Amino acid sequence: MFGRWGYFVGETLFACFPLREKERDLWIRLAPADQARALREAGIRPHRRFARRGWIELDVIEPSDVARALRWLRRAHAAARGSTPDTDDKEA
């Protein structure tokens, strides 16, 4: 999808990661409140076309970027499932 791996819960797309080695931007669809929280973090930006639908972009370049990406992916996955995320993600 869009030259990216698409991650779904049922038919709900909640994340996209690029297929090409040179691209490092992860796209994540969040609930409105989570999107607002995410955008307050350095390095997270509104998606260039789909920000109004809850999408954000963040780069995953260094190993240290993985924990942050996973935290937001868990929130997006929970929103796509229609449930609340685990209590471990309260700080997100």
Number of C-alpha atoms within 10 A of each C-alpha: 10 9 10 15 13 16 17 14 15 8 8 14 15 24 24 20 21 17 14 9 6 7 13 16 16 20 24 25 27 27 15 14 9 16 25 14 13 21 15 10 11 8 12 18 18 19 18 10 9 13 16 12 13 19 22 26 25 22 17 18 11 8 8 9 13 12 11 15 18 12 16 22 20 18 25 26 23 18 19 21 15 10 10 14 17 10 7 8 13 9 7 15
